[in-house]
Amino acid sequence: MFRRTLTALALCASPALAQQTDLTLALQLEPPHLDPTSAAAGAIDSVLYGNVFEGLTRFAADGSVEPALAESWEIGEDGTTYTFTLREGVRFHDGTAMDAEDVKFSLDRARAEDSVNAQKALFEGISEVTVVDPRTVEVRLSQPDGNFLFNMAWGDAVIVAPESIENIKQAPVGTGPFTFTEWVQGDRIELARNADYWGEAPALEAATFKFISDPTAAFAAMMAQDIDAFAGYPAPENLPQFEVDPRFQVIVGSTEGETILAMNNAEPPFDDPEVREAVAHAIDRQAIIDGAMFGQGTPIGTHFAPRNPDYVDLTGLSNYDPELARQLLADAGHGEGISTTLKLPPPSYARRGGEIIAAQLREVGIETRITNLEWAQWLEEVFRGKDFGLTIVSHTEPFDIGIYARPDYYFQYDNPDFQALMTDLTATTDPATRSEMIAEAQTMIAEDYVNAFLFQLAYPTVADARLTGLWENQPTQANPLGGVSWTE
């Protein structure tokens, strides 16, 4: 009795447990570097978008576009002039003021002849950027662009300063709610709360992005609670186990990630549409979704997100029909079969899906030599070097069907009619007309069998049950932590 009373008194006298103010969020892919304006790797935005860097506009959690560094804008009557009013008192993390000169620098750098911006096409319609005064910048377009404010929300369009550009790949300096503090390559990136943030102060004082590429290690780290959350959890077969554990919450959202078996349209044998069609009919999408993703994913028949109201279901054009695939190969002069490469980046959908796809292709006479690449290797060999026959990747950028209008893009599809359609779409602002043109674009690439369209990537997140504010869906590849907090 005496000992029990002392224990009770000690508990009553002890201070209340402090609210947790730090977070460790795991991701499967580590960024190759930390400049979102000079690489195609979505892993950069997964860490930095909305945390360290911001643009004139930004994507909200529901995919809508809202003001960010620009508090408002006016559009000229002819639709070619945008006058942005910037927020007052915004400072970069190094203490320098963010003003119209920085906006001009960022946009001019992105559209320059020597620009290495992975989405340079977003800025090609800009004809001139003019500083009116420190808080006002005028952007003139060569023609009206119904996507312009949307484009300015991409991670590739964040605002950077000339003073910090030299070291941006290792030490990024932005305007966001968190500052970059350390990158231990191969392990983690650490951020700290920006005490001078222009917007609402985040509840978290510190955040660590931990990189765990192996699904087995991801499961072990989560179960041991060495990490607080895993965004884009890479082992969907474990989700039922987390769902019944009261320590965790499982959030399964959708993404903008069109997962495709990409074909090199400029190189034999995939320069032949008949061969590409054969590949498309050799693929059993549902078997890949079930086998590689344990049922997580939505079949697609074109490069467009099913959650978008303008989506057209074209899966019937490339239904699973191995007999037809064999016949198409024979008609194209490949009755004895073909051999090609299948280069796979690290994500589970690619590595696991690649084994299933290789077996499906083998059934119709297409032999593949699988090579597993790290992300930096994939970017160098496949994306930039175009040295591949087949590859699997999920395109997580929002509304990115326009990549099919770029003949120099890695799968090298060159169709002047599609390019003209995209040019007309950009200049069109009427919603109904745009919807018709978007449907036409989806149909055109599906009928050309540019790539084998597999599924829309689901986005499962496993997190501590006490966490709130994590994004459910991925309207862009990002994990903004400004609204994340712990509950008791």
Buried (B, 14 or more C-beta within 10 A) or exposed (E): EEEEEEEEEEEEEEEEEEEBBBBBBBBBBBBBBBBBBBBBBBBBBBBBBBBBBBBBBBBBBEBEBEBBBBBEBEBEEEBBBBBBBBBEEBBBBEEBEBBBBBBBBBBBBBBEEEBEBBBBBBBBBBEEBEBEEBBBBBBBBEEBBBBBBBBBBBBBBBBBBEEBBEEBBEBBBBBBBBBBEEBEEEEBBBBBBBEEBBBEEBBBBBBBBBBBBBBEEBBEBBBEEEBBBBBBBBBBEBBEBBEEBEEBBBBBBBBBBBBBBBBBBBBEBBBBBBBBBBBBBBBBBEBBBBBBBBEBBBBBBBBBBBBBEBBBEBBEBBEBBBEBBBBBBBEBEBEEBBEBBBBBBBBBBBBBBBBBBBEBBEEBBBEBEBBBBBBBBBBBBBBBEBEBBBBBBBBBBBBBBBBBBBBEBBBBBBBEEBBEBBBEBBBBEEEEEBEBBBBBBBBBBBBBBBBBBBBBBBBBBBBBEEBEBBBEBBBBBBBBBBBBBBEE
